Amino acid sequence: MILILIIPVQGLCAENNSCVSCHEKQNPGLVADWKKSAMSKKGLQCDTCHGDAHTKSDDSAMAKRPSISTCERCHESQAKQFKEGKHAFCEVALTTGNMSKKLWKKAPEIARKSCAVCHLTMGENGGQCDACHTRHRFSPEEAKTPEACLPCHVDNHPQYESYYNSKHGAIYRTEGLTGRSPTCATCHMNNGNHKVLTSWGFFGVRKEEPDERHAECQKGVIDYLSTLGPILAPNSHRATLAEWQDVRNDMLDICSNCHARSFCQAELEKSDEVVNEANCIANDIAITARKLQESGEMNEEDLFWLFRNEVHAQRMSLYINAFHQYPEGVLKEWLHLKQVLRDVRRKKVDR
């Protein structure tokens, strides 16, 4: 349960709020959502979050757009957790490295309506709580549904699709939020923890790797990810093996609420092996492609787009599908990466 503290504010009571009386005419849907919100029922006013500078129809730009700094006045623990997780750095990831720079330069109109939508909706100004608790209802129940994660976690970030096509997703589609099937929030926000961290992080690498072969593969993966850029953002992967193990133990505890711990351990280890396989295939592609570059058979631009369009999202999808128990997705992405490796070795990559 999320507790809401009442902050004393100036103004009229909720029923006679002058903001509401005006916006019921201008934005009836907004006001309808607000009236159903817990904050409205608790008596908070519009100026609690938006400030009191906007008072007339011609000064709407004076209304403050709330950010996490606004929400943390009442939701201190949730804001603290969010700031320690990866979503808090979405805005940083958007402006880090060559991938985003190329897109902003080549097609700013596409950037604004693609990557920027999710990265700024979630991460702008240190964090935007309404990315999941959509305004103006700010419903915790809405944010607990897998569909709350859907807009950002599809295609290149396919967690929703992986979940949707799993047995967990099948039960959820049949029953809804009955509690029988876990949702994204069940596993990744246990007890409402807003850090949303995973052991392997978003990019499926860890700085300390005990397996020598996989350590070499990860070096190549980190190298090409650094060329693309987003991995340079903070908290995108675990810095130490101990940190990785702590988050893994948390996940084992969560999974063990429904399954035998030995089963959970075995399934997670199978998925760890898929991470290793994905990284080693990607590393082989990177090594072969760089040799083509060195021999003049592939230029730097071709190399960049090979990593971006044929390796990056597919490698991540492979292990994301494994951890979310989407079997067909595992096979599909593995076959794709193996085909890319064959094509690179045969110098058949489209340019």
BALOBA-1460 file (C-alpha; in Angstrom, 3 decimals):
// residues 351
<rec num="1" residu="m" x="0.000" y="0.000" z="0.000"/>
<rec num="2" residu="i" x="1.258" y="3.484" z="-0.842"/>
<rec num="3" residu="l" x="0.709" y="5.966" z="1.949"/>
<rec num="4" residu="i" x="-0.061" y="9.550" z="1.033"/>
<rec num="5" residu="l" x="0.885" y="12.311" z="3.427"/>
<rec num="6" residu="i" x="-1.224" y="15.444" z="3.429"/>
<rec num="7" residu="i" x="0.792" y="18.602" z="2.865"/>
<rec num="8" residu="p" x="-0.955" y="21.773" z="4.041"/>
<rec num="9" residu="v" x="-1.751" y="23.933" z="1.028"/>
<rec num="10" residu="q" x="-3.500" y="27.169" z="0.392"/>
<rec num="11" residu="g" x="-6.671" y="27.221" z="-1.622"/>
<rec num="12" residu="l" x="-10.229" y="26.023" z="-1.628"/>
<rec num="13" residu="c" x="-11.462" y="22.589" z="-0.626"/>
<rec num="14" residu="a" x="-11.468" y="19.950" z="-3.355"/>
<rec num="15" residu="e" x="-15.199" y="20.332" z="-4.066"/>
<rec num="16" residu="n" x="-14.886" y="24.073" z="-4.655"/>
<rec num="17" residu="n" x="-11.382" y="24.115" z="-6.152"/>
<rec num="18" residu="s" x="-11.269" y="26.918" z="-8.729"/>
<rec num="19" residu="c" x="-8.813" y="24.875" z="-10.830"/>
<rec num="20" residu="v" x="-11.345" y="22.064" z="-11.064"/>
<rec num="21" residu="s" x="-14.251" y="24.341" z="-11.974"/>
<rec num="22" residu="c" x="-12.267" y="25.773" z="-14.903"/>
<rec num="23" residu="h" x="-10.644" y="22.578" z="-16.113"/>
<rec num="24" residu="e" x="-13.911" y="20.652" z="-16.010"/>
<rec num="25" residu="k" x="-14.816" y="22.789" z="-19.026"/>
<rec num="26" residu="q" x="-11.401" y="22.758" z="-20.695"/>
<rec num="27" residu="n" x="-10.160" y="19.232" z="-19.856"/>
<rec num="28" residu="p" x="-13.079" y="17.136" z="-18.575"/>
<rec num="29" residu="g" x="-11.221" y="13.836" z="-18.919"/>
<rec num="30" residu="l" x="-8.321" y="15.135" z="-16.841"/>
<rec num="31" residu="v" x="-10.652" y="16.259" z="-14.062"/>
<rec num="32" residu="a" x="-12.611" y="13.000" z="-14.159"/>
<rec num="33" residu="d" x="-9.382" y="11.060" z="-13.595"/>
<rec num="34" residu="w" x="-8.300" y="13.443" z="-10.835"/>
<rec num="35" residu="k" x="-11.574" y="13.046" z="-8.963"/>
<rec num="36" residu="k" x="-11.048" y="9.284" z="-8.890"/>
<rec num="37" residu="s" x="-7.490" y="9.601" z="-7.561"/>
<rec num="38" residu="a" x="-6.474" y="8.899" z="-3.975"/>
<rec num="39" residu="m" x="-4.910" y="12.348" z="-3.734"/>
<rec num="40" residu="s" x="-8.191" y="14.041" z="-4.606"/>
<rec num="41" residu="k" x="-10.055" y="11.955" z="-2.046"/>
<rec num="42" residu="k" x="-7.453" y="12.898" z="0.571"/>
<rec num="43" residu="g" x="-7.994" y="16.590" z="-0.108"/>
<rec num="44" residu="l" x="-4.779" y="17.569" z="-1.886"/>
<rec num="45" residu="q" x="-5.085" y="20.536" z="-4.212"/>
<rec num="46" residu="c" x="-3.843" y="21.104" z="-7.752"/>
<rec num="47" residu="d" x="-1.321" y="23.693" z="-6.563"/>
<rec num="48" residu="t" x="0.300" y="21.075" z="-4.325"/>
<rec num="49" residu="c" x="1.944" y="19.632" z="-7.426"/>
<rec num="50" residu="h" x="1.569" y="22.366" z="-10.040"/>
<rec num="51" residu="g" x="2.340" y="25.418" z="-7.913"/>
<rec num="52" residu="d" x="0.160" y="28.513" z="-7.673"/>
<rec num="53" residu="a" x="1.648" y="30.682" z="-10.460"/>
<rec num="54" residu="h" x="-0.964" y="29.686" z="-13.050"/>
<rec num="55" residu="t" x="-4.232" y="31.465" z="-12.242"/>
<rec num="56" residu="k" x="-5.621" y="32.660" z="-15.597"/>
<rec num="57" residu="s" x="-6.342" y="31.148" z="-19.006"/>
<rec num="58" residu="d" x="-3.480" y="33.020" z="-20.664"/>
<rec num="59" residu="d" x="-0.719" y="31.960" z="-18.224"/>
<rec num="60" residu="s" x="-0.988" y="28.166" z="-18.399"/>
<rec num="61" residu="a" x="2.749" y="27.959" z="-19.119"/>
<rec num="62" residu="m" x="3.280" y="29.036" z="-15.517"/>
<rec num="63" residu="a" x="1.906" y="25.738" z="-14.221"/>
<rec num="64" residu="k" x="4.741" y="23.595" z="-12.915"/>
<rec num="65" residu="r" x="5.166" y="20.138" z="-14.433"/>
<rec num="66" residu="p" x="5.671" y="17.748" z="-11.508"/>
<rec num="67" residu="s" x="8.709" y="15.478" z="-11.397"/>
<rec num="68" residu="i" x="10.018" y="13.014" z="-8.869"/>
<rec num="69" residu="s" x="11.193" y="15.891" z="-6.680"/>
<rec num="70" residu="t" x="7.531" y="16.877" z="-6.383"/>
<rec num="71" residu="c" x="6.335" y="13.364" z="-5.601"/>
<rec num="72" residu="e" x="9.058" y="12.592" z="-3.080"/>
<rec num="73" residu="r" x="7.670" y="15.153" z="-0.641"/>
<rec num="74" residu="c" x="4.990" y="12.573" z="0.112"/>
<rec num="75" residu="h" x="6.501" y="9.365" z="-1.315"/>
<rec num="76" residu="e" x="10.000" y="9.564" z="0.110"/>
<rec num="77" residu="s" x="10.903" y="5.856" z="0.160"/>
<rec num="78" residu="q" x="9.625" y="5.175" z="-3.362"/>
<rec num="79" residu="a" x="11.533" y="8.174" z="-4.728"/>
<rec num="80" residu="k" x="14.727" y="7.080" z="-2.993"/>
<rec num="81" residu="q" x="14.426" y="3.574" z="-4.445"/>
<rec num="82" residu="f" x="13.706" y="4.908" z="-7.923"/>
<rec num="83" residu="k" x="16.783" y="7.131" z="-7.854"/>
<rec num="84" residu="e" x="18.947" y="4.090" z="-7.022"/>
<rec num="85" residu="g" x="17.611" y="2.061" z="-9.972"/>
<rec num="86" residu="k" x="18.194" y="2.113" z="-13.711"/>
<rec num="87" residu="h" x="15.026" y="3.933" z="-14.758"/>
<rec num="88" residu="a" x="16.290" y="7.101" z="-13.098"/>
<rec num="89" residu="f" x="19.039" y="7.210" z="-15.747"/>
<rec num="90" residu="c" x="16.789" y="6.887" z="-18.803"/>
<rec num="91" residu="e" x="17.470" y="10.467" z="-19.834"/>
<rec num="92" residu="v" x="21.232" y="9.959" z="-19.497"/>
<rec num="93" residu="a" x="21.077" y="6.810" z="-21.649"/>
<rec num="94" residu="l" x="19.228" y="8.761" z="-24.343"/>
<rec num="95" residu="t" x="22.113" y="11.169" z="-24.829"/>
<rec num="96" residu="t" x="25.021" y="8.756" z="-24.328"/>
<rec num="97" residu="g" x="27.075" y="7.415" z="-27.214"/>
<rec num="98" residu="n" x="26.921" y="7.263" z="-30.985"/>
<rec num="99" residu="m" x="23.582" y="5.525" z="-31.437"/>
<rec num="100" residu="s" x="21.489" y="8.374" z="-30.037"/>
<rec num="101" residu="k" x="23.733" y="11.049" z="-31.571"/>
<rec num="102" residu="k" x="23.347" y="9.537" z="-35.027"/>
<rec num="103" residu="l" x="19.574" y="9.354" z="-34.699"/>
<rec num="104" residu="w" x="19.247" y="12.930" z="-33.429"/>
<rec num="105" residu="k" x="21.455" y="14.136" z="-36.284"/>
<rec num="106" residu="k" x="19.944" y="12.105" z="-39.110"/>
<rec num="107" residu="a" x="16.273" y="12.179" z="-38.102"/>
<rec num="108" residu="p" x="15.419" y="14.390" z="-35.117"/>
<rec num="109" residu="e" x="11.713" y="14.111" z="-35.863"/>
<rec num="110" residu="i" x="11.984" y="10.319" z="-35.518"/>
<rec num="111" residu="a" x="14.089" y="10.583" z="-32.362"/>
<rec num="112" residu="r" x="11.499" y="12.814" z="-30.710"/>
<rec num="113" residu="k" x="8.683" y="10.359" z="-31.415"/>
<rec num="114" residu="s" x="10.593" y="7.122" z="-30.721"/>
<rec num="115" residu="c" x="13.459" y="6.780" z="-28.232"/>
<rec num="116" residu="a" x="12.820" y="10.143" z="-26.571"/>
<rec num="117" residu="v" x="9.209" y="9.298" z="-25.764"/>
<rec num="118" residu="c" x="10.112" y="6.483" z="-23.379"/>
<rec num="119" residu="h" x="13.447" y="7.782" z="-22.132"/>
<rec num="120" residu="l" x="12.086" y="11.220" z="-21.266"/>
<rec num="121" residu="t" x="8.679" y="10.041" z="-20.100"/>
<rec num="122" residu="m" x="10.484" y="7.931" z="-17.502"/>
<rec num="123" residu="g" x="13.725" y="9.774" z="-16.825"/>
<rec num="124" residu="e" x="13.392" y="13.491" z="-17.520"/>
<rec num="125" residu="n" x="14.388" y="15.810" z="-14.670"/>
<rec num="126" residu="g" x="15.537" y="12.898" z="-12.524"/>
<rec num="127" residu="g" x="12.414" y="10.823" z="-12.984"/>
<rec num="128" residu="q" x="8.733" y="11.067" z="-13.915"/>
<rec num="129" residu="c" x="6.414" y="8.985" z="-11.753"/>
<rec num="130" residu="d" x="3.543" y="9.443" z="-14.207"/>
<rec num="131" residu="a" x="5.361" y="7.201" z="-16.687"/>
<rec num="132" residu="c" x="3.748" y="4.291" z="-14.827"/>
<rec num="133" residu="h" x="1.198" y="6.004" z="-12.558"/>
<rec num="134" residu="t" x="-0.418" y="7.893" z="-15.405"/>
<rec num="135" residu="r" x="-1.826" y="11.321" z="-14.702"/>
<rec num="136" residu="h" x="-4.154" y="12.376" z="-13.246"/>
<rec num="137" residu="r" x="-5.399" y="9.230" z="-11.564"/>
<rec num="138" residu="f" x="-1.927" y="8.029" z="-10.488"/>
<rec num="139" residu="s" x="-3.334" y="4.582" z="-9.821"/>
<rec num="140" residu="p" x="-1.097" y="1.995" z="-8.090"/>
<rec num="141" residu="e" x="-3.345" y="-0.748" z="-9.468"/>
<rec num="142" residu="e" x="-2.804" y="0.459" z="-13.028"/>
<rec num="143" residu="a" x="0.964" y="0.537" z="-12.510"/>
<rec num="144" residu="k" x="0.908" y="-3.080" z="-11.289"/>
<rec num="145" residu="t" x="-0.420" y="-4.387" z="-14.613"/>
<rec num="146" residu="p" x="1.994" y="-5.678" z="-17.284"/>
<rec num="147" residu="e" x="0.327" y="-3.264" z="-19.710"/>
<rec num="148" residu="a" x="1.817" y="-0.367" z="-17.755"/>
<rec num="149" residu="c" x="5.236" y="-1.571" z="-18.944"/>
<rec num="150" residu="l" x="4.066" y="-2.320" z="-22.493"/>
<rec num="151" residu="p" x="4.680" y="1.037" z="-24.247"/>
<rec num="152" residu="c" x="8.428" y="0.980" z="-23.556"/>
<rec num="153" residu="h" x="9.193" y="-2.730" z="-23.313"/>
<rec num="154" residu="v" x="8.401" y="-4.101" z="-26.791"/>
<rec num="155" residu="d" x="10.418" y="-4.832" z="-29.949"/>
<rec num="156" residu="n" x="13.957" y="-3.600" z="-29.147"/>
<rec num="157" residu="h" x="13.157" y="-3.942" z="-25.436"/>
<rec num="158" residu="p" x="10.920" y="-7.029" z="-25.627"/>
<rec num="159" residu="q" x="10.205" y="-7.826" z="-21.984"/>
<rec num="160" residu="y" x="6.454" y="-7.415" z="-22.388"/>
<rec num="161" residu="e" x="6.330" y="-9.664" z="-25.447"/>
<rec num="162" residu="s" x="8.460" y="-12.260" z="-23.660"/>
<rec num="163" residu="y" x="6.157" y="-12.217" z="-20.639"/>
<rec num="164" residu="y" x="3.007" y="-12.159" z="-22.784"/>
<rec num="165" residu="n" x="4.077" y="-15.339" z="-24.587"/>
<rec num="166" residu="s" x="5.067" y="-17.196" z="-21.423"/>
<rec num="167" residu="k" x="2.929" y="-19.458" z="-19.234"/>
<rec num="168" residu="h" x="2.817" y="-16.676" z="-16.653"/>
<rec num="169" residu="g" x="1.450" y="-14.347" z="-19.318"/>
<rec num="170" residu="a" x="-1.112" y="-16.920" z="-20.432"/>
<rec num="171" residu="i" x="-2.498" y="-17.215" z="-16.896"/>
<rec num="172" residu="y" x="-2.591" y="-13.438" z="-16.517"/>
<rec num="173" residu="r" x="-4.476" y="-13.060" z="-19.821"/>
<rec num="174" residu="t" x="-6.986" y="-15.614" z="-18.589"/>
<rec num="175" residu="e" x="-7.475" y="-14.360" z="-15.044"/>
<rec num="176" residu="g" x="-6.114" y="-10.809" z="-14.758"/>
<rec num="177" residu="l" x="-4.727" y="-9.497" z="-11.470"/>
<rec num="178" residu="t" x="-5.955" y="-12.346" z="-9.286"/>
<rec num="179" residu="g" x="-2.522" y="-12.910" z="-7.751"/>
<rec num="180" residu="r" x="-2.173" y="-16.408" z="-9.186"/>
<rec num="181" residu="s" x="0.215" y="-15.346" z="-11.922"/>
<rec num="182" residu="p" x="3.139" y="-12.984" z="-11.323"/>
<rec num="183" residu="t" x="3.307" y="-9.744" z="-13.267"/>
<rec num="184" residu="c" x="6.254" y="-7.483" z="-14.071"/>
<rec num="185" residu="a" x="5.730" y="-5.707" z="-10.745"/>
<rec num="186" residu="t" x="5.517" y="-8.983" z="-8.810"/>
<rec num="187" residu="c" x="9.017" y="-10.029" z="-9.822"/>
<rec num="188" residu="h" x="10.793" y="-6.739" z="-10.503"/>
<rec num="189" residu="m" x="9.163" y="-4.534" z="-7.864"/>
<rec num="190" residu="n" x="8.791" y="-6.933" z="-4.960"/>
<rec num="191" residu="n" x="6.976" y="-5.282" z="-2.053"/>
<rec num="192" residu="g" x="6.764" y="-2.094" z="-4.117"/>
<rec num="193" residu="n" x="10.519" y="-1.617" z="-4.426"/>
<rec num="194" residu="h" x="11.040" y="0.985" z="-7.168"/>
<rec num="195" residu="k" x="14.695" y="0.141" z="-7.949"/>
<rec num="196" residu="v" x="13.682" y="-2.383" z="-10.626"/>
<rec num="197" residu="l" x="17.120" y="-4.010" z="-10.840"/>
<rec num="198" residu="t" x="18.047" y="-7.386" z="-12.338"/>
<rec num="199" residu="s" x="21.190" y="-9.418" z="-11.756"/>
<rec num="200" residu="w" x="22.459" y="-9.198" z="-15.357"/>
<rec num="201" residu="g" x="21.293" y="-5.628" z="-15.808"/>
<rec num="202" residu="f" x="19.792" y="-4.412" z="-19.053"/>
<rec num="203" residu="f" x="22.753" y="-5.413" z="-21.216"/>
<rec num="204" residu="g" x="23.528" y="-8.956" z="-20.053"/>
<rec num="205" residu="v" x="27.089" y="-8.334" z="-18.882"/>
<rec num="206" residu="r" x="28.869" y="-8.089" z="-15.541"/>
<rec num="207" residu="k" x="32.223" y="-6.515" z="-14.788"/>
<rec num="208" residu="e" x="33.474" y="-9.536" z="-12.808"/>
<rec num="209" residu="e" x="33.141" y="-12.855" z="-14.659"/>
<rec num="210" residu="p" x="34.544" y="-16.096" z="-13.173"/>
<rec num="211" residu="d" x="34.215" y="-18.076" z="-16.422"/>
<rec num="212" residu="e" x="37.322" y="-17.325" z="-18.500"/>
<rec num="213" residu="r" x="35.780" y="-17.947" z="-21.927"/>
<rec num="214" residu="h" x="32.692" y="-15.934" z="-21.165"/>
<rec num="215" residu="a" x="34.835" y="-13.143" z="-19.727"/>
<rec num="216" residu="e" x="36.552" y="-12.848" z="-23.112"/>
<rec num="217" residu="c" x="33.214" y="-12.846" z="-24.913"/>
<rec num="218" residu="q" x="31.885" y="-10.146" z="-22.621"/>
<rec num="219" residu="k" x="34.878" y="-7.925" z="-23.410"/>
<rec num="220" residu="g" x="33.906" y="-7.942" z="-27.070"/>
<rec num="221" residu="v" x="30.259" y="-7.296" z="-26.225"/>
<rec num="222" residu="i" x="31.097" y="-4.405" z="-23.893"/>
<rec num="223" residu="d" x="33.328" y="-2.990" z="-26.628"/>
<rec num="224" residu="y" x="30.593" y="-2.889" z="-29.262"/>
<rec num="225" residu="l" x="28.010" y="-1.727" z="-26.701"/>
<rec num="226" residu="s" x="30.336" y="1.139" z="-25.822"/>
<rec num="227" residu="t" x="30.490" y="2.015" z="-29.528"/>
<rec num="228" residu="l" x="26.691" y="2.194" z="-29.579"/>
<rec num="229" residu="g" x="26.586" y="4.058" z="-26.283"/>
<rec num="230" residu="p" x="23.713" y="3.284" z="-23.863"/>
<rec num="231" residu="i" x="25.815" y="0.966" z="-21.700"/>
<rec num="232" residu="l" x="27.819" y="4.041" z="-20.691"/>
<rec num="233" residu="a" x="24.831" y="5.229" z="-18.634"/>
<rec num="234" residu="p" x="25.051" y="4.533" z="-14.876"/>
<rec num="235" residu="n" x="23.565" y="1.385" z="-13.338"/>
<rec num="236" residu="s" x="23.069" y="-0.393" z="-16.649"/>
<rec num="237" residu="h" x="24.847" y="-3.518" z="-15.380"/>
<rec num="238" residu="r" x="26.305" y="-4.937" z="-12.175"/>
<rec num="239" residu="a" x="29.792" y="-3.765" z="-11.253"/>
<rec num="240" residu="t" x="30.838" y="-6.747" z="-9.103"/>
<rec num="241" residu="l" x="30.005" y="-10.425" z="-8.843"/>
<rec num="242" residu="a" x="28.863" y="-9.895" z="-5.247"/>
<rec num="243" residu="e" x="26.405" y="-7.243" z="-6.405"/>
<rec num="244" residu="w" x="25.188" y="-9.607" z="-9.143"/>
<rec num="245" residu="q" x="24.689" y="-12.393" z="-6.578"/>
<rec num="246" residu="d" x="22.759" y="-10.144" z="-4.188"/>
<rec num="247" residu="v" x="20.206" y="-9.302" z="-6.863"/>
<rec num="248" residu="r" x="20.059" y="-12.956" z="-7.983"/>
<rec num="249" residu="n" x="19.335" y="-14.053" z="-4.391"/>
<rec num="250" residu="d" x="16.499" y="-11.523" z="-4.245"/>
<rec num="251" residu="m" x="15.002" y="-13.019" z="-7.410"/>
<rec num="252" residu="l" x="15.333" y="-16.543" z="-6.023"/>
<rec num="253" residu="d" x="13.406" y="-15.459" z="-2.946"/>
<rec num="254" residu="i" x="10.656" y="-13.992" z="-5.128"/>
<rec num="255" residu="c" x="10.365" y="-17.011" z="-7.441"/>
<rec num="256" residu="s" x="10.354" y="-19.350" z="-4.458"/>
<rec num="257" residu="n" x="7.044" y="-17.903" z="-3.312"/>
<rec num="258" residu="c" x="5.432" y="-20.025" z="-6.040"/>
<rec num="259" residu="h" x="8.065" y="-22.623" z="-7.013"/>
<rec num="260" residu="a" x="10.573" y="-24.881" z="-5.296"/>
<rec num="261" residu="r" x="13.817" y="-22.987" z="-4.796"/>
<rec num="262" residu="s" x="15.786" y="-25.782" z="-6.494"/>
<rec num="263" residu="f" x="13.576" y="-25.445" z="-9.592"/>
<rec num="264" residu="c" x="14.050" y="-21.672" z="-9.626"/>
<rec num="265" residu="q" x="17.819" y="-22.043" z="-9.281"/>
<rec num="266" residu="a" x="17.952" y="-24.530" z="-12.155"/>
<rec num="267" residu="e" x="15.817" y="-22.385" z="-14.472"/>
<rec num="268" residu="l" x="17.800" y="-19.220" z="-13.787"/>
<rec num="269" residu="e" x="21.064" y="-21.086" z="-14.394"/>
<rec num="270" residu="k" x="19.716" y="-22.325" z="-17.752"/>
<rec num="271" residu="s" x="19.027" y="-18.704" z="-18.662"/>
<rec num="272" residu="d" x="22.524" y="-17.712" z="-17.493"/>
<rec num="273" residu="e" x="23.843" y="-20.196" z="-20.051"/>
<rec num="274" residu="v" x="21.736" y="-18.490" z="-22.726"/>
<rec num="275" residu="v" x="23.335" y="-15.158" z="-21.749"/>
<rec num="276" residu="n" x="26.742" y="-16.783" z="-22.225"/>
<rec num="277" residu="e" x="25.744" y="-18.189" z="-25.607"/>
<rec num="278" residu="a" x="24.281" y="-14.874" z="-26.787"/>
<rec num="279" residu="n" x="27.391" y="-12.975" z="-25.754"/>
<rec num="280" residu="c" x="29.794" y="-15.440" z="-27.342"/>
<rec num="281" residu="i" x="27.948" y="-15.443" z="-30.689"/>
<rec num="282" residu="a" x="27.842" y="-11.634" z="-30.622"/>
<rec num="283" residu="n" x="31.549" y="-11.531" z="-29.816"/>
<rec num="284" residu="d" x="32.325" y="-13.841" z="-32.731"/>
<rec num="285" residu="i" x="30.332" y="-11.539" z="-35.021"/>
<rec num="286" residu="a" x="32.184" y="-8.500" z="-33.677"/>
<rec num="287" residu="i" x="35.625" y="-10.104" z="-34.128"/>
<rec num="288" residu="t" x="34.852" y="-11.190" z="-37.692"/>
<rec num="289" residu="a" x="33.330" y="-7.825" z="-38.623"/>
<rec num="290" residu="r" x="36.293" y="-5.881" z="-37.260"/>
<rec num="291" residu="k" x="38.629" y="-8.035" z="-39.376"/>
<rec num="292" residu="l" x="36.550" y="-7.062" z="-42.408"/>
<rec num="293" residu="q" x="36.899" y="-3.435" z="-41.376"/>
<rec num="294" residu="e" x="40.663" y="-3.777" z="-40.996"/>
<rec num="295" residu="s" x="40.929" y="-5.306" z="-44.472"/>
<rec num="296" residu="g" x="38.842" y="-2.528" z="-45.987"/>
<rec num="297" residu="e" x="35.877" y="-4.787" z="-46.769"/>
<rec num="298" residu="m" x="33.601" y="-3.059" z="-44.252"/>
<rec num="299" residu="n" x="33.685" y="0.611" z="-43.315"/>
<rec num="300" residu="e" x="33.011" y="2.082" z="-39.872"/>
<rec num="301" residu="e" x="29.458" y="3.078" z="-40.734"/>
<rec num="302" residu="d" x="28.628" y="-0.438" z="-41.945"/>
<rec num="303" residu="l" x="30.131" y="-1.860" z="-38.765"/>
<rec num="304" residu="f" x="28.026" y="0.432" z="-36.590"/>
<rec num="305" residu="w" x="24.770" y="-0.486" z="-38.281"/>
<rec num="306" residu="l" x="25.637" y="-4.186" z="-38.244"/>
<rec num="307" residu="f" x="25.929" y="-3.994" z="-34.457"/>
<rec num="308" residu="r" x="22.798" y="-1.883" z="-34.125"/>
<rec num="309" residu="n" x="20.433" y="-3.576" z="-36.546"/>
<rec num="310" residu="e" x="21.536" y="-7.216" z="-36.552"/>
<rec num="311" residu="v" x="23.172" y="-7.901" z="-33.184"/>
<rec num="312" residu="h" x="22.243" y="-5.482" z="-30.406"/>
<rec num="313" residu="a" x="18.488" y="-5.964" z="-29.944"/>
<rec num="314" residu="q" x="18.583" y="-9.595" z="-31.052"/>
<rec num="315" residu="r" x="21.250" y="-10.521" z="-28.502"/>
<rec num="316" residu="m" x="19.243" y="-8.893" z="-25.723"/>
<rec num="317" residu="s" x="16.006" y="-10.491" z="-26.928"/>
<rec num="318" residu="l" x="17.623" y="-13.920" z="-26.788"/>
<rec num="319" residu="y" x="18.350" y="-13.841" z="-23.064"/>
<rec num="320" residu="i" x="15.299" y="-11.746" z="-22.176"/>
<rec num="321" residu="n" x="13.137" y="-14.450" z="-23.774"/>
<rec num="322" residu="a" x="15.012" y="-17.087" z="-21.785"/>
<rec num="323" residu="f" x="14.544" y="-15.405" z="-18.409"/>
<rec num="324" residu="h" x="10.858" y="-14.713" z="-19.128"/>
<rec num="325" residu="q" x="10.222" y="-18.303" z="-20.242"/>
<rec num="326" residu="y" x="9.309" y="-17.617" z="-23.895"/>
<rec num="327" residu="p" x="10.708" y="-20.735" z="-25.634"/>
<rec num="328" residu="e" x="9.962" y="-19.889" z="-29.272"/>
<rec num="329" residu="g" x="11.544" y="-16.478" z="-28.808"/>
<rec num="330" residu="v" x="14.765" y="-18.081" z="-27.579"/>
<rec num="331" residu="l" x="15.022" y="-20.275" z="-30.663"/>
<rec num="332" residu="k" x="14.092" y="-17.479" z="-33.089"/>
<rec num="333" residu="e" x="16.723" y="-15.035" z="-31.830"/>
<rec num="334" residu="w" x="19.423" y="-17.704" z="-31.544"/>
<rec num="335" residu="l" x="18.847" y="-18.710" z="-35.166"/>
<rec num="336" residu="h" x="18.987" y="-15.065" z="-36.204"/>
<rec num="337" residu="l" x="22.350" y="-14.458" z="-34.530"/>
<rec num="338" residu="k" x="23.799" y="-17.673" z="-35.938"/>
<rec num="339" residu="q" x="22.694" y="-16.608" z="-39.433"/>
<rec num="340" residu="v" x="24.287" y="-13.172" z="-38.997"/>
<rec num="341" residu="l" x="27.537" y="-14.852" z="-37.948"/>
<rec num="342" residu="r" x="27.456" y="-17.089" z="-41.031"/>
<rec num="343" residu="d" x="26.752" y="-14.116" z="-43.289"/>
<rec num="344" residu="v" x="29.578" y="-12.054" z="-41.819"/>
<rec num="345" residu="r" x="31.986" y="-14.941" z="-42.240"/>
<rec num="346" residu="r" x="30.867" y="-15.284" z="-45.861"/>
<rec num="347" residu="k" x="30.996" y="-11.474" z="-46.317"/>
<rec num="348" residu="k" x="27.302" y="-11.378" z="-47.243"/>
<rec num="349" residu="v" x="26.236" y="-8.604" z="-44.888"/>
<rec num="350" residu="d" x="24.020" y="-6.013" z="-46.579"/>
<rec num="351" residu="r" x="25.674" y="-2.605" z="-46.740"/>
